[in-house]
Amino acid sequence: MPLGSPSPASPPLAGVSEVFDSIGSFFESIANVNFVPLAIGLVCFVAYLSIRSRAFFNVLRAAYPAETIQWRRIWGAYIAAYGFNNVIPARGGDVIKVFLVKTSIPRSTYPAVTASMMVEALFDLSIAIPILIFAFTQGVFPKPPDFANLGAFDLSFIASNPQLTLFVLTFVAVGLLILFAVLSERARRFWSRVKQGLVILGDRQRFFREVWLVCFTGYLFRLAAFWMLLEAFHVGGSVRNVLLVHGINAVAALMPFTPGGAGVQQAFMVKVFAGAATGATVAAYSVGQQIAIAAICLGVGFVALIKIFGFRSFKEVIAAGKEHRTAETAGGAGPT
């Protein structure tokens, strides 16, 4: 086997050393970080999440027009979930969000709340597609066939095993169809509740006004946050660099195997910004940005859990969610 070619056992380990090297570069260069743009960037990022939570709030108001919904509870659930997702893989924070939102809206159901979370994805898709087209035309963004060589184990595994990935996706799809057929009556009740969470999509003007435009306003704060963070770590803020960072985050969001797409982000950052700054600077930025965002969101989210919901830890929220779900199922609520 030629030197440097990946062996079957290497993908899971590929990228681990790079991540630790990036963490080392971050702590070595922390004294050189410009903390003013760093602070501004983090404030902009919290503002971005806060505005996004308002769009989510509007989706829920459309689904439950007769219920009283407090935005501060939706905001708290949104921030807490985002912070948890940055430290736990497989988007575990979304479970927290569903539970906190469900218990904040009288007579709401888990299927409807879960479905309502998908509405924002339409905005994300409408933005991600042109951004990725831009990124791939810049000559520095890796093409999909090259993903396996980036050193991120999740990208390496998927790119190196396309047939297995397709088989797993097909198997899951067929399993869901069989489950739907077996539980057809319950499935009909389930889907009626799912549709309730998507009510706002039936009014295109309202969706554009209360979701798309609100999310776009938040998106501008997200771009501002990335610009400030690029400046803070001396990579250099520019429209092009900010859009490339957004493209990297769009790809990393599709890889739920690590918290916040760690590994994927680092691999892409080093490749994309190789000509913009030294390798150590880019490595420090790739990890520093993620650590800073995770820390501020986790901190704000934890305060929200205590002050708004009365929980003292994320573990306590998860336990309460399990108990709540078990109690509803035992009470004969069915697919709630």
CORRAVEN-V783536 format. One record per run of one state. SS is the DSSP state (2 for helix, 1 for strand, 0 for the rest). FROM is the first residue (numbers start at 1). TO is the last residue. If there is no record, write none. Layout:
<<SS,FROM,TO> <SS,FROM,TO>>
//
This chain:
<<0,1,15> <2,16,28> <0,29,29> <2,30,32> <0,33,34> <2,35,63> <0,64,70> <2,71,85> <0,86,92> <2,93,102> <0,103,109> <2,110,116> <0,117,118> <2,119,136> <0,137,143> <2,144,149> <0,150,152> <2,153,160> <0,161,161> <2,162,182> <0,183,183> <2,184,197> <0,198,198> <2,199,202> <0,203,203> <2,204,232> <0,233,238> <2,239,252> <0,253,258> <2,259,261> <0,262,263> <2,264,272> <0,273,278> <2,279,309> <0,310,313> <2,314,330> <0,331,336>>
//
